[in-house]
Amino acid sequence: MEKLHKQNLIITWCSILALIMVSVLGFGLSVMALKGSIVVIVCGIISTIGYFLPLPDDKWQWRHHTL
């Protein structure tokens, strides 16, 4: 499961880079492109934090999980 989570995180960051490029190509170097880039970067940071948190993968583990 760890390998799957890592692959998903890599795909997430590749998608973020693609969205930033699309935003810059669509709006040019403008405030709108900067806002769009900041939003997707913040989402990537949230995803990365979730990846590194020691959270269980299923509901049964949630009920019996201690941090």
C-alpha positions as CSV (number, residue, x, y, z in Angstrom):
1,M,0.0,0.0,0.0
2,E,2.9,2.3,0.7
3,K,4.1,2.0,-2.9
4,L,0.6,2.9,-4.2
5,H,0.5,6.0,-2.0
6,K,3.9,7.1,-3.2
7,Q,2.9,6.6,-6.8
8,N,-0.3,8.6,-6.2
9,L,1.7,11.4,-4.7
10,I,4.1,11.5,-7.7
11,I,1.1,11.6,-10.1
12,T,-0.4,14.4,-8.0
13,W,2.7,16.6,-8.2
14,C,3.1,15.9,-12.0
15,S,-0.6,17.0,-12.4
16,I,0.1,20.1,-10.3
17,L,3.1,21.0,-12.6
18,A,0.9,20.5,-15.7
19,L,-1.9,22.7,-14.2
20,I,0.6,25.4,-13.5
21,M,1.9,25.3,-17.0
22,V,-1.7,25.4,-18.4
23,S,-2.5,28.3,-16.2
24,V,0.6,30.3,-17.3
25,L,0.0,29.4,-20.9
26,G,-3.7,30.4,-20.7
27,F,-3.3,33.6,-18.7
28,G,0.3,34.5,-19.4
29,L,2.4,35.9,-16.6
30,S,-0.5,37.6,-14.8
31,V,-2.1,37.8,-11.4
32,M,-4.7,35.1,-12.5
33,A,-1.9,32.7,-13.4
34,L,-0.2,33.4,-10.1
35,K,-3.5,32.8,-8.1
36,G,-4.2,29.6,-10.0
37,S,-0.7,28.3,-9.4
38,I,-0.8,29.2,-5.7
39,V,-4.1,27.3,-5.3
40,V,-2.8,24.1,-6.9
41,I,0.5,24.3,-5.0
42,V,-1.4,24.6,-1.7
43,C,-3.4,21.5,-2.6
44,G,-0.2,19.7,-3.4
45,I,1.2,20.6,0.0
46,I,-2.0,19.4,1.7
47,S,-1.7,16.1,-0.2
48,T,2.0,15.8,0.8
49,I,1.2,16.4,4.4
50,G,-1.5,13.7,4.2
51,Y,1.0,11.3,2.7
52,F,3.4,11.7,5.6
53,L,0.8,11.5,8.4
54,P,0.7,8.1,10.1
55,L,-3.0,7.4,9.2
56,P,-4.5,4.0,8.7
57,D,-5.8,2.9,5.3
58,D,-9.2,1.4,6.2
59,K,-12.1,1.9,8.7
60,W,-11.3,-1.0,10.9
61,Q,-7.8,0.4,11.5
62,W,-9.4,3.9,12.2
63,R,-11.3,2.5,15.1
64,H,-8.3,0.7,16.6
65,H,-5.7,3.3,15.7
66,T,-3.6,5.1,18.3
67,L,-1.2,7.9,17.4
